[in-house]
Amino acid sequence: MKEIDNIFIDVRNAFRLLNDYQKRVLQIVNYIREQTPYTDMWGSKDWYSNEIGKRRNSPDPDYAKLSVDADMWGWDFLYGYFFEYYFGKERIEKKSVEMSLFQVSDDGYFVSNDEKRHMTNTSSFALSEISHSFIVFNISVYTSKESKLWLRNSKEDDDCKRFLTDFLSSTNDIKIVRDDSECCIIKKYEMQRFSSQHEADEVIRDFGKIVKDNTGIKLFKNSFYE
């Protein structure tokens, strides 16, 4: 019983830590957004686990409206494990610029060498000590009507999930895909890089320079280019 009691002490501590961690990530993401022309953001979780949807046939839809069942994954309830913050599209220097940030709290699944790795089997993940936590910057700059390369290797590639999985599984921290009318950049930054505003500003300067060098636009406020 003492061992079981200790497990639930760990569970309670874990949820309290996750609460503090998630609040901090939201502050970081919002701070980054505030340095750009984007004025809002939306969320997307449905990449490697399911979002909790609404159920229509509830006996009391005002009281209990979420769809849950016994076969759901634990990750379905833990939105902060992998989450996309989508900023939308803005016109910057006569170009369309679409941007999002990914919260990757644990890349252990992606960097695992286990051939039978599975998202529901955390024992198949790489050890926590050699895994990483990232904020991933994702941007597409284009002159066409809409983006054709957003999370893609080419216009013919329509598997965004495979593109993202390959990138997160790679040791490379940046990938740039371009054609005559578009340039897409995706870049990993470890969470530790955002430990203070000064450190976050250094990341913003770094990504801002990469975007400017490759697309000619200034994504962030002018102060980051001085």
Beta strands, then each sheet from edge to edge (+ up, - down):
strand 1: 42-44
strand 2: 82-92
strand 3: 95-104
strand 4: 134-142
strand 5: 174-178
strand 6: 182-190
sheet 1: 1+ 2- 3+ 4- 6+ 5-
end
